[in-house]
Amino acid sequence: MNSYKIITKEGNGEIVEKKSRFIAAVYSVENVEEAEAKIAEVSKKYWDARHNCYAFVIGENSEITRCSDNGEPSGTAGKPILEVIKGAGVTNVLVIVTRYFGGVLLGTGGLVRAYTQAAQASLADAEIGEMVFAQKLTIKVGYNMINGVQYYLEQNDIAILESRYEADVQFDICVKEEDIDKIKSGLTQKCEGQLEIIEGDKGFYPM
């Protein structure tokens, strides 16, 4: 696996079904402990709600999944939320849907639809990015080469992660493994060999 999707901006959503309010929120979480802490926090915030149902998926390979109906009929809340997350293909994510009961029973089908729609609304409000397996490179050039390097990176759709202006200029970038030779060669040609490229760590980086 060379990439996976994550939440880059958390989102919220709310729907009303037969006077019941379903308030949904999506959170970025790195591990089970972080997810559990957020669930406890939201449950405390909405202490007077009838249900705080949730689902989360964690891990580069989405290997950890968990969901809870929190008192709703089995399979009507947590599982539908989990299916929405899986459908979006996102990991390291927690979705919590809080229900304030409106006095009218929705039935199992109605509950599944409501929790699904609320979860979808929160994910639609969030922003999703991609973590890609890549290598970090540091480009060291003189000040006279700044514009050329920036132009080359922009043309190749490579973002500058960090810039440092010292005795020389240093740009940190991330490049997919299969593109490293091409980018290094292109930069060397652009700068007529007047640069240094330092290879950094390989791993998953936002791109």
Stockholm file with secondary structure:
# STOCKHOLM 1.0

chainA/1-207         MNSYKIITKEGNGEIVEKKSRFIAAVYSVENVEEAEAKIAEVSKKYWDARHNCYAFVIGENSEITRCSDNGEPSGTAGKPILEVIKGAGVTNVLVIVTRYFGGVLLGTGGLVRAYTQAAQASLADAEIGEMVFAQKLTIKVGYNMINGVQYYLEQNDIAILESRYEADVQFDICVKEEDIDKIKSGLTQKCEGQLEIIEGDKGFYPM
#=GR chainA/1-207 SS CCEEEEEEECEEEEEEETTEEEEEEEEECSSHHHHHHHHHHHHHHTTTSSEEEEEEEESTTCCEEEEECTTSSTTSSHHHHHHHHHHHTBCSEEEEEEEECCSSCCHHHHHHHHHHHHHHHHHHHSEEEEEEEEEEEEEEECGGGHHHHHHHHHHTTCCEEEEEESSSEEEEEEEEGGGHHHHHHHHHHHTTTCEEEEEEEEEEEEC
#=GC SS_cons         CCEEEEEEECEEEEEEETTEEEEEEEEECSSHHHHHHHHHHHHHHTTTSSEEEEEEEESTTCCEEEEECTTSSTTSSHHHHHHHHHHHTBCSEEEEEEEECCSSCCHHHHHHHHHHHHHHHHHHHSEEEEEEEEEEEEEEECGGGHHHHHHHHHHTTCCEEEEEESSSEEEEEEEEGGGHHHHHHHHHHHTTTCEEEEEEEEEEEEC
//
